[in-house]
Amino acid sequence: MGHILVTGSSRGIGRAAIEALAARGAKVIGHASRIPAATGSEVPIIAADFGDPMAVPALWEQALAIAGGAIDVVVNNAGRFEANSLDRSDIEWLDGWEDTLRVNLTSAAQLSRFAVRHWQERGFAGRLVHVASRAAYRGDSPAHWHYAAAKSGMVGMHKTIARAYARDGILSFAVTPGFTDTSMAGDYLASRGGPGLLADIPLGRVATPDEIAAIIAFCALDAPASMTGAVIDANGASFVR
């Protein structure tokens, strides 16, 4: 089993994903915007701030070095979730928009491009797994236009990659969680009513990081090739397509 690069792996879904993949015997390489305190994990973590356009190329080169020149799977999980009120100044609102798209979409596009070219050069059937969001289809709050737009863009990118490179054996999968019990979503859950928000989720609870990680691991390791292009919802039936 080859090396798997997982971005945004210092906490929440990403942390659960590297643990799930490592438990399956995968050689996992993690990423964080900064090196976290001791994690108790033997998975190497590369620091890269995706707010910097040059961070992704540096991350890719470091990951390749750790992997001995061959990465088989990339999981695009890194994300930023910050409110961007319409009442902010024009420049503050624009900065918030561009920062979120930079981290949530453009960095994933950069990494996907490096991966696709890497697999084409190797003649290898690699896999991409994109962690998008229910917001890609349902939208989000008035302060999160940018987040919904970025996740919609990720789904569109994923479908394009799947259609373009399936013939090469390069596969792409996407996961669209709803609310998940992570530190990133905690403040948002509180701001939107906390327990009252659960009334909109037929399952009666938000997803756990381990549930989303199980889907990521399935896509990375087990999903049949005919599933390429699929988008897997995981939102407790709060949004069904």
Buried (B, 14 or more C-beta within 10 A) or exposed (E): EBBBBBBBBBBBBBBBBBBBBBEEEBBBBBBBBEEBEEBEBEBBBBBBBBBEEEBBEBBBEBBBEBBEEEBBBBBBBBBBBBBBEEEBEEEEBEEBBEBBBBBBBBBBBBBBBBBBEBBBEEEBBBBBBBBBBBBBBBBBBEBBBBBBBBBBBBBBBBBEBBEEBBEBBBBBBBBBBBBBBBEBBEEBBEEEEEEEBBEBBEEEEBBBBEBBBBBBBBBBBEBEEEBBBBBBBBBBEBBEE
